[in-house]
Amino acid sequence: MFAFEKKLMTISELCERLVSVRDSKKVVACSGSFDVVHAGHAMMLEEARAQGDVLVVFLNTDESIGLYKGPSRPVIPFRDRAAILASMVAVDYVIPLDALTPLSLIEQLRPDIYFNGADWGDRSVERTLVESYGGSLRVASAHVRVSSSSDLIRAIKDRADVPTARGIFLDRDGVLIQDRGYVHTPDEVELMPGVIEGLNMLRDAGWQFYVVTNQSGIGRGMYSTEAMERTHAHIRELLAKSDITIKTFYYCPHTPEEGCSCRKPGVGMLIQAAKEHGIALSRSWMIGDRSSDIAAGRLANMKTIAVAAPGTEFADSISVPDAFVLNLEAAAVHILGSQ
């Protein structure tokens, strides 16, 4: 066994190892893919280690990076990335992160400080959880970001010919169609203002569309899956008149009480779409009208837009969108202006 291998372990093993020192040592944690480690990473980790006594790195697994960055990533497999990090003096432990965000690992370890890179800043999805148990979130100095793995990979052009799909993910009721409460028949369907104009603009720019919708009415016994599918078929027909195609309707039939992973703000539907269509979620947009839509998008590392009046307050920092718009036409203008 190499010396650095002693630093690689599961979150359960780490929690057990640190039990005896938690009262006397300050634990710092950070997370990332660290795909093609560079000088900026080294400087950030040195700065993170200086915040406390023990530095723990939650390292994204290959599968989680593939969902976040797209099917051409990572360039360097998990075992090699872990070995590189563990060999650094600043790093005390490396823990596998197999989700899109480190919230579960943070909940188990409860580090005194969670350290974010300068590019993420202090509005990260981890902030609410860290502060809930008395921890603090700190941000790296801006000067430590001298480059990025993505910059280096583009320069090398190692996989430049591998296409990466991107998508527009739409909530259904309140974004695509009028929200009349548990819509489940074609007669209830009415497209929202600006839908045709906005989707036409995005289609012409090469975007593809996916619907992700919570349909707890099925789980509550209010209507059947077949009724919902007839409604979706009618929506397809209305959009097809303007040459607009929804590639896939993803739906969650469960009630909130069932605790499934697919119901927004869970990311199950987004992950399923990413796997089935080779989508890079970080290059995609989630558009919704509720905090659960925005939280799902942010937890999947997507850019987010709320179809709501500017200044509308959502639940917490996890559900703060990148932009507020009044309809899908305005959303399209924002997205195309961001490219």
C-alpha positions in Angstrom: 0.0 0.0 0.0 1.2 3.5 -0.9 1.3 6.0 1.9 -1.4 8.2 0.2 -3.9 5.3 0.1 -4.3 5.6 3.9 -6.1 8.9 3.1 -8.7 7.3 0.9 -11.8 6.1 2.7 -15.6 6.2 2.9 -17.6 8.8 4.8 -18.5 6.3 7.5 -14.8 5.3 8.1 -13.9 9.0 8.3 -16.6 9.9 10.8 -15.5 7.0 13.0 -11.8 8.1 12.7 -12.5 11.7 13.7 -14.7 11.0 16.7 -11.9 11.4 19.2 -10.6 14.7 17.8 -13.7 16.6 16.9 -13.7 18.6 20.1 -10.1 19.7 19.7 -9.6 20.0 15.9 -11.4 22.2 13.3 -12.5 20.2 10.3 -12.6 21.9 6.9 -14.3 20.3 3.8 -14.5 21.1 0.1 -15.6 19.3 -3.0 -15.0 19.1 -6.7 -14.2 16.9 -9.7 -10.5 17.9 -9.8 -10.3 16.5 -13.3 -6.8 17.5 -14.6 -5.4 19.0 -11.4 -3.7 22.3 -11.9 -2.1 25.1 -10.0 -5.4 26.8 -9.2 -6.5 23.6 -7.4 -3.3 23.4 -5.4 -3.6 27.0 -4.3 -7.3 26.6 -3.3 -6.5 23.4 -1.3 -3.6 25.2 0.5 -5.9 28.1 1.4 -8.7 25.7 2.5 -6.2 23.7 4.8 -5.1 27.0 6.4 -8.7 27.5 7.7 -8.5 24.6 10.1 -6.7 21.5 11.3 -8.1 18.8 9.0 -8.9 19.1 5.3 -11.4 16.7 3.8 -12.0 16.6 0.0 -15.3 15.2 -1.3 -14.2 14.0 -4.7 -16.7 13.4 -7.5 -16.9 9.9 -8.9 -16.7 9.3 -12.6 -20.4 8.8 -12.9 -21.3 12.0 -11.1 -18.9 14.0 -13.3 -20.4 12.5 -16.4 -23.8 13.7 -15.4 -22.5 17.2 -14.5 -19.9 17.8 -17.3 -21.2 15.4 -20.0 -20.4 11.9 -21.3 -16.8 12.9 -22.4 -15.7 13.6 -18.8 -13.9 12.8 -16.7 -10.6 12.7 -18.6 -8.8 11.2 -15.6 -10.5 8.3 -13.7 -11.5 8.6 -10.0 -8.7 6.4 -8.7 -6.0 8.5 -10.3 -7.6 11.8 -9.3 -7.9 10.5 -5.7 -4.3 9.5 -5.7 -3.1 12.9 -6.9 -5.1 14.7 -4.2 -4.2 12.3 -1.4 -0.5 12.8 -2.2 -0.8 16.5 -1.5 0.4 17.7 1.9 -2.6 20.0 2.3 -5.1 17.2 2.0 -5.8 14.9 4.9 -8.6 12.7 3.6 -10.3 12.0 0.3 -14.0 10.8 0.3 -15.9 9.6 -2.9 -18.8 11.9 -3.8 -21.2 9.9 -6.0 -24.0 12.6 -6.1 -24.3 15.9 -8.0 -23.9 17.9 -4.7 -22.1 17.0 -1.4 -25.2 17.7 0.8 -25.4 14.1 2.1 -21.7 13.9 3.0 -21.9 17.3 4.7 -24.8 16.2 6.7 -22.9 13.1 7.9 -19.6 14.8 8.6 -20.8 18.3 9.6 -17.5 20.1 9.0 -16.8 23.2 10.9 -16.1 25.0 7.7 -17.2 24.3 4.1 -14.8 25.9 1.7 -16.0 27.0 -1.8 -14.0 27.9 -4.9 -14.1 31.5 -6.0 -16.2 30.7 -9.1 -19.1 29.3 -7.0 -19.0 32.1 -4.4 -21.1 32.2 -1.2 -24.5 31.5 -2.9 -23.9 27.8 -3.2 -26.5 25.2 -2.4 -24.5 24.0 0.5 -24.8 27.2 2.5 -28.2 26.6 4.1 -27.2 23.1 5.4 -23.8 24.2 6.7 -25.2 27.2 8.6 -28.1 25.1 10.0 -25.8 23.2 12.3 -23.6 26.2 13.2 -20.9 25.7 10.6 -19.7 28.4 8.3 -19.2 28.7 4.5 -16.0 30.4 3.3 -14.9 31.3 -0.2 -11.4 31.1 -1.8 -9.6 34.2 -2.8 -10.3 35.2 -6.3 -6.6 35.1 -7.3 -6.3 31.4 -6.8 -8.4 30.6 -9.9 -5.6 30.9 -12.5 -7.1 28.3 -14.8 -9.6 25.5 -14.9 -9.6 21.9 -15.9 -12.1 22.7 -18.6 -9.7 25.4 -20.0 -6.8 22.9 -20.1 -8.9 20.2 -21.7 -10.1 22.6 -24.4 -6.5 23.6 -25.0 -5.4 20.0 -25.3 -8.4 19.2 -27.5 -8.3 15.6 -26.2 -11.9 15.0 -26.9 -12.9 18.0 -28.9 -14.8 15.9 -31.4 -17.2 14.3 -28.8 -20.5 16.2 -29.0 -22.1 17.2 -25.7 -25.8 17.5 -25.6 -27.6 20.3 -23.8 -31.3 20.8 -23.1 -34.0 23.1 -21.9 -36.0 21.5 -19.1 -39.5 22.8 -18.6 -41.9 22.4 -15.7 -45.4 21.8 -17.2 -48.1 23.6 -15.2 -47.5 27.3 -14.9 -44.7 27.3 -17.5 -45.8 25.4 -20.5 -49.6 25.3 -19.9 -51.9 27.2 -17.6 -51.9 25.8 -14.0 -55.6 24.9 -13.3 -54.7 22.4 -10.6 -54.2 18.8 -11.5 -54.7 19.2 -15.2 -55.4 15.7 -16.6 -57.7 16.1 -19.7 -57.0 17.6 -23.1 -59.9 20.0 -22.6 -58.1 21.7 -19.7 -54.9 22.4 -21.7 -54.2 26.0 -22.6 -50.7 27.1 -23.6 -49.2 29.9 -21.5 -48.5 33.2 -23.2 -45.1 33.4 -24.9 -44.7 29.6 -25.2 -44.7 29.4 -28.9 -42.6 32.5 -29.4 -40.0 31.4 -26.8 -39.7 27.8 -27.9 -39.4 28.8 -31.6 -36.5 31.1 -30.7 -34.7 28.3 -28.7 -35.4 25.6 -31.3 -33.9 27.8 -34.0 -30.8 28.2 -31.8 -30.4 24.4 -31.6 -31.9 23.7 -28.2 -33.9 20.6 -27.5 -36.8 20.4 -25.0 -37.7 18.1 -22.1 -40.6 18.4 -19.7 -40.1 17.4 -16.0 -43.4 17.4 -14.1 -44.6 16.3 -10.7 -47.9 14.5 -11.2 -49.0 13.5 -7.7 -52.6 13.4 -8.9 -51.7 9.9 -10.1 -50.5 8.8 -6.7 -53.5 10.4 -5.0 -55.9 8.4 -7.3 -57.3 11.5 -8.9 -56.5 10.3 -12.5 -54.6 7.6 -14.3 -51.3 7.5 -16.1 -53.2 6.9 -19.3 -55.2 10.1 -18.7 -52.0 12.1 -18.2 -50.4 10.6 -21.3 -53.5 11.6 -23.4 -53.0 15.1 -22.0 -49.3 15.1 -23.0 -50.2 13.9 -26.4 -52.5 16.8 -26.8 -49.8 19.2 -25.7 -47.5 17.7 -28.4 -50.2 18.2 -31.0 -50.5 21.9 -30.1 -46.8 22.5 -30.2 -46.4 20.5 -33.4 -48.5 23.0 -35.2 -45.5 25.4 -34.8 -43.0 22.7 -35.5 -42.0 22.4 -31.9 -41.1 19.0 -30.4 -40.8 17.9 -26.8 -38.3 15.1 -26.9 -39.5 13.4 -23.7 -42.1 14.1 -21.0 -40.7 12.9 -17.6 -43.1 12.7 -14.8 -43.2 11.7 -11.1 -46.5 10.0 -10.1 -45.7 9.9 -6.4 -47.1 11.9 -3.5 -44.8 14.0 -1.3 -45.3 11.5 1.5 -43.8 8.6 -0.5 -40.3 10.2 -0.3 -39.2 9.3 -3.8 -36.1 10.7 -5.5 -37.9 11.7 -8.7 -40.3 14.3 -7.3 -38.9 17.8 -7.6 -37.0 19.2 -5.8 -35.4 15.7 -6.1 -33.2 15.4 -9.2 -34.3 11.9 -10.3 -36.0 13.0 -13.5 -33.1 15.3 -14.5 -30.6 12.5 -14.0 -32.7 10.0 -16.0 -32.8 12.5 -18.9 -29.1 13.1 -18.7 -28.4 9.4 -18.9 -30.9 8.7 -21.6 -29.9 11.6 -23.9 -26.2 12.2 -23.0 -27.0 15.6 -21.7 -24.5 17.8 -19.8 -26.7 19.2 -17.0 -24.2 22.0 -16.3 -24.8 23.3 -19.9 -28.6 23.0 -19.6 -31.4 25.2 -18.2 -34.3 24.4 -15.8 -37.3 26.7 -16.2 -40.1 26.5 -13.5 -42.5 28.6 -11.6 -42.0 27.1 -8.1 -39.2 26.9 -5.7 -39.1 23.1 -6.1 -38.4 23.5 -9.8 -35.5 25.9 -9.1 -34.1 23.8 -6.3 -34.1 20.7 -8.5 -32.2 22.6 -11.2 -29.7 24.0 -8.8 -29.1 20.7 -7.1 -28.4 19.2 -10.5 -25.9 22.0 -11.2 -28.1 23.5 -13.9 -28.7 27.2 -14.7 -32.2 28.2 -13.6 -35.0 30.6 -14.6 -38.2 31.3 -12.6 -41.3 32.2 -14.4 -42.5 34.6 -11.7 -42.6 38.3 -11.0 -39.2 39.8 -10.2 -38.4 39.8 -6.5 -40.6 36.8 -5.8 -39.2 35.2 -2.7 -38.5 31.5 -2.8 -37.8 29.2 0.2 -34.0 29.5 0.7 -30.7 29.9 -1.0 -31.1 26.6 -2.8 -34.1 27.8 -4.7 -32.8 31.3 -5.8 -32.9 31.3 -9.6 -30.4 32.8 -12.0 -33.1 35.0 -13.4 -36.8 35.9 -13.1 -38.9 36.3 -16.3 -42.6 36.7 -17.0 -42.9 34.0 -19.7 -41.0 31.6 -21.9 -40.4 34.2 -24.6 -38.5 36.3 -22.0 -36.7 33.2 -20.8 -35.6 32.5 -24.4 -34.2 36.1 -24.7 -32.3 35.6 -21.5 -30.8 32.2 -22.5 -29.8 33.4 -25.9 -28.3 36.5 -24.5 -26.2 34.4 -22.1 -24.5 32.4 -24.7 
